[in-house]
């Protein structure tokens, strides 16, 4: 065999193995969670609150809490992120200042989530007197996912062909109308991709909500955005580390993890379907 | 200069940062005539075209000196809104660039945003514009289909219809047929010839035969300067400047 074919062969094998390794790891985790958690999954598990010091009953309040927190985070971060991205790509004069802002956003994306948790505690919970509640948690999660959404939205806006902007402006359409009517619709599938990642992250994070929103146990369901909530990732965390019956709750921990993974994948799937549908409609 | 000119350029200089792309351009464009701008790549003819509807405003670091008078008023005055200018001076680009919308919505897009909302008026406008652009017969049954499904030549005629729907006075065309096959090109040339009775058309072209075929006046640009501006017939048979003759006969460019 010729040397360069040999090298190519080695290279492709390494690439293939890397890809398989990642797929295997992902598959392994999911299978592990499913195998260990499936036994507790039942209608009661997802519709009833926990009982008997968490060793029995379901996790409905935690599902609901995670749902509220995630929706709240997206509701805040998506408009803010998209508007920021529009400013950065469409309006701002490209220069040093904008580069500085971009660098800042990228740095923010790399900040550990527990730091966001402490920020949320200091700013929303204490300084603004929101207390530990859905609002504080959702705002903290929004801050956490904002860089992801801005980044994805910027990429999506930049990917809209310049000729659409020119075509619209040349017809005597104002810049804002052009953005609103032409550029945003064309960029929407890409923006959605960013939000998908944001939803997944917001739903799965523990550190940002443990000081700002999450409760070990709430006797009743939240009645307003100023109530504390249970949340799936925090529920797993406390059952596995801080409960009094760690061994007895093991199946519930896995069951909760399974629900969380299922929830995130479900949201991803819906968003991917919407994105695929929109992409098919707008081809250029 | 006669009273028939609709756009007049007075000592126009154009800069990309420090690079001077146009030098002391003085010329006037006659109403309801086709004027062709020719010259080698990078000579400034497309830049000049985009000066006329302030499209260069979109590019950071560009600057215009001198005056561009449209019906006697300088379009670069501080109190002039470029949006108003672009409603009256339409543009057709080199590459067909319909929006990823239906054929109908491509035509009604700008008129709607300009305030036209009556459904009957819009339907009438679509038919009128598409007929003017010689596209109506081909698309009248598929108005709801995406413009992206049309052929390149049809897309370009749709872009012309889209520009016509705003009822402009002037239409700027930046090499409108360079991305098209000969048959589509011929259709668009016929169309331009018909349009000149109602519109002033300024066309940039690399195709010398095209300039000779359709325009009544031709300007030859080289290195950012207007070298010669004369009746098309004169430019192509007996130009005043030697450089023009050399370019037209293919000795450079």
Interface residues (C-beta under 8 A of the other chain):
Chain A: X93 X94 X161 X163 X164 X165 X166 X167 X168 X169 X170 X171 X172 X173 X174 X177 X181 X182 X186 X281 X282 X283 X284
Chain B: X53 X55 X58 X60 X83 X84 X85 X86 X87 X88 X90 X91 X93 X95 X97 X98 X99 X100 X109 X110 X113 X114 X146 X148 X159 X162 X163 X166
